[in-house]
Amino acid sequence: MTTVRDYMKDNMMNANMSIEKCEQDMNKDPGNKNKQIIAYSYRDYIYNKNENVNDLFDKYCKKIGLSDTDEQIENMIKMKFISHLNNIIMSDEDIPEVGLDKMYESYKSNYMEEFGQTITNNRERYNKIMSMINNDYSLYHLYDQFTKKELDIIGW
């Protein structure tokens, strides 16, 4: 098991860096992905240095919806279906007179038709990130696999 501490490069740790300075630099230029990645890497070194890198990035991937297993994908679709049902119940729409199982299968089929390629791409991205960890890529390169928007979702 490789920890975050093992992943940090000596050149990222210098006397002028502090968690506060990283956060200030990131907030001064909120559109700068590079500064955000450096800040996140330093944050992880300070607060998550003993955490396994695979576990940490698996958690980040799940937070932004990148999944690896069929079970994770099925659970994600079920959660979206529950939200869909909630919207129907809370709206003025008539509740369909079909069983939940048929509603779910219809919802899942439509969802897969619309987002099936995205799910495949997300699975490939997840596997690429996990492979990069196994090949000892730096935290910077791991974070760089996420879009700016995804980094914002992962959060400070």
C-alpha positions in Angstrom: 0.0 0.0 0.0 1.4 3.3 -1.0 0.4 6.4 1.0 0.1 10.0 -0.1 3.3 10.8 1.7 5.1 8.3 -0.6 3.7 10.0 -3.7 4.8 13.5 -2.9 7.8 14.8 -4.7 10.5 16.6 -2.8 10.3 19.6 -5.1 6.7 20.2 -4.1 7.7 20.5 -0.4 9.6 23.7 0.2 10.0 26.1 3.0 7.8 28.8 1.3 4.7 26.5 1.1 1.9 26.3 3.6 -1.6 25.1 3.3 -2.8 28.7 3.7 -0.5 29.9 0.9 -1.7 27.1 -1.4 -5.3 28.0 -0.6 -4.7 31.7 -1.2 -2.9 31.1 -4.5 -5.8 28.8 -5.6 -8.5 31.3 -4.6 -6.6 34.3 -6.2 -6.9 32.6 -9.6 -9.9 30.3 -9.4 -9.7 29.4 -13.1 -6.2 28.1 -12.8 -6.3 24.3 -12.8 -2.5 24.1 -12.2 -2.7 26.1 -8.9 -5.7 24.0 -7.9 -3.8 20.7 -8.4 -0.8 22.0 -6.5 -3.0 23.1 -3.6 -5.0 19.8 -3.6 -1.7 17.8 -3.6 -0.3 19.8 -0.7 -3.6 19.5 1.2 -3.5 15.8 0.7 0.1 15.7 2.0 -0.9 17.6 5.1 -4.2 16.0 5.9 -4.2 12.6 4.2 -0.5 11.7 4.1 -1.1 8.3 5.7 -4.1 7.4 3.5 -3.6 4.9 0.7 -3.6 6.6 -2.6 -5.8 4.0 -4.3 -8.4 4.5 -1.6 -8.2 8.3 -1.8 -8.6 8.5 -5.5 -11.3 5.8 -5.5 -13.2 8.0 -3.2 -12.7 11.0 -5.4 -13.7 9.1 -8.5 -16.9 7.9 -6.9 -17.7 11.5 -5.7 -17.6 12.7 -9.3 -19.4 9.7 -10.7 -16.5 7.6 -12.2 -17.3 4.0 -11.4 -15.6 0.7 -12.1 -18.0 -2.1 -11.2 -21.4 -3.0 -12.6 -22.7 -2.9 -9.0 -21.5 0.8 -8.5 -23.1 1.7 -11.8 -26.4 0.0 -10.9 -26.4 1.7 -7.5 -25.8 5.1 -9.2 -28.8 4.5 -11.6 -31.0 3.5 -8.6 -30.1 6.7 -6.8 -31.0 8.7 -9.9 -34.2 6.8 -10.2 -35.1 7.5 -6.6 -34.5 11.2 -7.3 -36.7 10.9 -10.4 -39.5 9.3 -8.4 -39.2 12.1 -5.8 -39.6 14.7 -8.5 -42.7 13.0 -9.8 -44.2 12.7 -6.3 -43.4 16.4 -5.5 -44.8 17.7 -8.8 -48.3 17.9 -10.0 -47.7 15.1 -12.5 -49.9 12.0 -12.3 -48.1 9.0 -10.9 -48.0 6.3 -13.5 -50.1 3.3 -12.8 -47.4 0.7 -13.4 -45.3 -1.2 -10.9 -42.1 0.2 -9.6 -40.1 -2.6 -11.2 -41.5 -1.7 -14.7 -40.9 2.0 -14.1 -37.3 1.3 -13.0 -36.6 -1.0 -16.0 -37.9 1.7 -18.3 -35.9 4.4 -16.6 -32.8 2.3 -16.6 -33.2 1.5 -20.3 -33.7 5.2 -21.2 -30.8 6.2 -19.0 -28.4 3.6 -20.6 -29.5 4.6 -24.0 -28.7 8.3 -23.3 -25.6 7.8 -21.1 -24.3 4.4 -21.9 -21.3 5.8 -23.8 -20.5 8.2 -20.9 -20.6 5.3 -18.4 -18.2 3.3 -20.6 -15.9 6.4 -20.9 -16.1 7.0 -17.2 -15.2 3.3 -16.5 -12.2 3.7 -18.8 -11.1 6.9 -17.0 -11.5 5.3 -13.6 -9.3 2.3 -14.8 -6.7 4.7 -16.3 -6.4 6.6 -13.0 -6.0 3.4 -11.0 -3.5 2.1 -13.5 -1.5 5.4 -13.2 -1.4 4.9 -9.4 -0.1 1.4 -9.9 2.6 2.9 -12.2 3.6 5.5 -9.6 2.5 8.6 -11.4 2.7 11.7 -9.3 -0.3 13.2 -7.5 -0.1 16.1 -9.9 -0.6 13.8 -12.9 -3.4 11.9 -11.1 -5.3 15.1 -10.4 -4.7 16.3 -13.9 -6.9 13.5 -15.1 -9.9 15.3 -13.7 -11.5 18.3 -15.4 -11.5 21.7 -13.6 -15.2 21.2 -12.9 -14.6 17.7 -11.4 -11.8 19.2 -9.2 -14.3 21.8 -8.0 -16.7 18.9 -7.1 -14.0 17.0 -5.3 -13.6 20.2 -3.3 -11.1 21.8 -1.0 
